[in-house]
């Protein structure tokens, strides 16, 4: 989903990425949420925590992020 040259992103590509990211969040599925990221993405969120460098670490972060929403039924 993320091109090799992010400097060349146009407005449509940025919109498409945000749409995929939020669709993944709304799906409550970490795999769909993760699909918005490049396969070699480094995720530094929240700042100050260890950087997530692998797909498994990023998916685990997604599950952790989505779990409170699942618990309250959103």
Backbone as CSV, one residue per row, in Angstrom:
resi,resn,N_x,N_y,N_z,CA_x,CA_y,CA_z,C_x,C_y,C_z
1,UNK,0.812,-1.191,0.000,0.000,0.000,0.000,0.858,1.260,0.000
2,UNK,2.023,1.226,0.629,2.900,2.398,0.695,3.958,2.272,-0.395
3,UNK,4.104,3.277,-1.261,5.091,3.192,-2.340,6.512,3.302,-1.814
4,UNK,7.461,2.863,-2.646,8.869,2.947,-2.266,9.327,4.385,-2.092
5,UNK,8.728,5.306,-2.828,9.121,6.714,-2.764,7.976,7.541,-2.192
6,UNK,7.888,7.649,-0.843,6.774,8.390,-0.265,6.762,9.867,-0.624
7,UNK,7.889,10.404,-1.101,7.928,11.812,-1.507,7.031,12.057,-2.712
8,UNK,6.770,11.014,-3.492,5.977,11.168,-4.698,4.487,10.927,-4.495
9,UNK,4.027,10.894,-3.259,2.615,10.642,-3.001,1.754,11.832,-3.404
10,UNK,0.689,11.537,-4.101,-0.278,12.572,-4.441,-1.439,12.535,-3.459
11,UNK,-2.314,13.522,-3.521,-3.451,13.570,-2.595,-4.321,12.313,-2.636
12,UNK,-4.518,11.744,-3.816,-5.351,10.542,-3.922,-4.722,9.369,-3.182
13,UNK,-3.399,9.238,-3.280,-2.713,8.141,-2.595,-2.758,8.325,-1.081
14,UNK,-2.601,9.552,-0.630,-2.678,9.824,0.810,-4.082,9.503,1.312
15,UNK,-5.095,9.952,0.593,-6.474,9.664,0.970,-6.714,8.155,0.997
16,UNK,-6.215,7.455,-0.007,-6.388,6.006,-0.082,-5.758,5.316,1.122
17,UNK,-4.562,5.773,1.519,-3.896,5.168,2.680,-4.721,5.405,3.940
18,UNK,-5.167,6.635,4.165,-5.969,6.924,5.356,-7.264,6.124,5.354
19,UNK,-7.888,5.995,4.200,-9.118,5.212,4.102,-8.851,3.757,4.484
20,UNK,-7.740,3.183,4.002,-7.393,1.797,4.336,-7.087,1.656,5.823
21,UNK,-6.356,2.614,6.378,-5.995,2.574,7.804,-7.252,2.608,8.668
22,UNK,-8.154,3.548,8.394,-9.352,3.663,9.220,-10.340,2.533,8.960
23,UNK,-10.386,2.007,7.741,-11.225,0.830,7.478,-10.706,-0.351,8.286
24,UNK,-9.381,-0.484,8.367,-8.793,-1.540,9.185,-9.116,-1.365,10.652
25,UNK,-9.066,-0.128,11.125,-9.408,0.145,12.521,-10.878,-0.192,12.775
26,UNK,-11.749,0.232,11.888,-13.176,-0.029,12.058,-13.515,-1.512,11.944
27,UNK,-12.689,-2.274,11.235,-12.945,-3.707,11.068,-12.700,-4.481,12.357
28,UNK,-11.966,-3.879,13.282,-11.549,-4.526,14.531,-10.645,-5.725,14.264
29,UNK,-10.049,-5.771,13.085,-9.141,-6.855,12.741,-7.722,-6.342,12.578
30,UNK,-6.808,-6.858,13.387,-5.423,-6.390,13.332,-4.795,-6.666,11.974
31,UNK,-5.164,-7.766,11.324,-4.579,-8.061,10.014,-5.003,-7.026,8.977
32,UNK,-6.281,-6.656,8.978,-6.727,-5.638,8.024,-6.099,-4.293,8.373
33,UNK,-6.020,-3.967,9.657,-5.381,-2.722,10.091,-3.925,-2.706,9.635
34,UNK,-3.227,-3.838,9.834,-1.816,-3.941,9.469,-1.607,-3.796,7.961
35,UNK,-2.588,-4.187,7.165,-2.414,-4.155,5.706,-2.190,-2.739,5.176
36,UNK,-2.475,-1.726,5.974,-2.220,-0.344,5.550,-0.736,0.009,5.624
37,UNK,0.060,-0.815,6.302,1.478,-0.536,6.490,2.330,-1.270,5.459
38,UNK,3.486,-0.709,5.147,4.463,-1.405,4.309,4.969,-2.624,5.075
39,UNK,5.353,-3.667,4.357,5.791,-4.899,5.025,7.043,-4.694,5.867
40,UNK,7.827,-3.668,5.555,9.037,-3.402,6.337,8.889,-2.153,7.218
41,UNK,7.638,-1.815,7.547,7.382,-0.608,8.345,8.010,-0.715,9.731
42,UNK,8.463,0.424,10.222,8.904,0.569,11.613,7.871,1.449,12.294
43,UNK,7.314,0.967,13.381,6.267,1.717,14.066,6.794,2.173,15.418
44,UNK,6.857,3.479,15.596,7.352,4.094,16.831,6.161,4.763,17.518
45,UNK,5.257,3.925,18.024,4.028,4.431,18.622,3.597,3.484,19.726
46,UNK,3.350,3.961,20.903,3.545,5.339,21.322,5.027,5.675,21.460
47,UNK,5.321,6.939,21.263,6.702,7.412,21.359,7.257,7.030,22.725
48,UNK,8.499,6.557,22.715,9.155,6.174,23.962,9.079,4.692,24.258
49,UNK,8.245,3.957,23.511,8.187,2.508,23.677,9.101,1.882,22.635
50,UNK,9.448,0.614,22.807,10.305,-0.026,21.804,9.681,0.049,20.406
51,UNK,10.520,0.282,19.417,10.068,0.358,18.027,9.650,-1.033,17.562
52,UNK,8.507,-1.097,16.907,8.037,-2.355,16.330,8.672,-2.474,14.953
53,UNK,9.464,-3.526,14.752,10.235,-3.674,13.519,9.785,-4.843,12.650
54,UNK,8.917,-5.676,13.161,8.488,-6.850,12.397,6.968,-6.826,12.218
55,UNK,6.476,-7.529,11.211,5.021,-7.615,11.044,4.318,-8.158,12.291
56,UNK,4.904,-9.168,12.936,4.272,-9.728,14.136,4.181,-8.701,15.256
57,UNK,5.229,-7.898,15.435,5.202,-6.860,16.469,4.149,-5.800,16.146
58,UNK,4.045,-5.437,14.880,3.069,-4.418,14.490,1.652,-4.950,14.633
59,UNK,1.420,-6.205,14.245,0.087,-6.799,14.418,-0.278,-6.883,15.899
60,UNK,0.697,-7.255,16.732,0.443,-7.325,18.175,0.066,-5.946,18.709
61,UNK,0.749,-4.919,18.233,0.399,-3.560,18.624,-1.029,-3.242,18.186
62,UNK,-1.390,-3.648,16.969,-2.747,-3.430,16.473,-3.782,-4.123,17.335
63,UNK,-3.503,-5.364,17.728,-4.429,-6.069,18.617,-4.572,-5.337,19.940
64,UNK,-3.449,-4.857,20.484,-3.492,-4.108,21.736,-4.278,-2.817,21.596
65,UNK,-4.129,-2.168,20.461,-4.837,-0.923,20.180,-6.339,-1.160,20.038
66,UNK,-6.704,-2.260,19.387,-8.110,-2.529,19.101,-8.859,-3.172,20.264
67,UNK,-8.159,-3.846,21.151,-8.813,-4.598,22.225,-9.757,-3.757,23.087
68,UNK,-9.376,-2.565,23.534,-10.331,-1.782,24.341,-11.626,-1.466,23.584
69,UNK,-11.528,-1.231,22.277,-12.728,-0.966,21.484,-13.605,-2.211,21.401
70,UNK,-12.977,-3.379,21.285,-13.738,-4.631,21.252,-14.479,-4.826,22.573
71,UNK,-13.781,-4.543,23.682,-14.368,-4.775,25.008,-15.613,-3.941,25.247
72,UNK,-15.640,-2.732,24.711,-16.812,-1.892,24.946,-17.812,-1.960,23.790
73,UNK,-17.514,-2.797,22.817,-18.463,-3.051,21.739,-18.531,-2.008,20.642
74,UNK,-17.425,-1.325,20.403,-17.417,-0.341,19.310,-16.967,-0.975,18.017
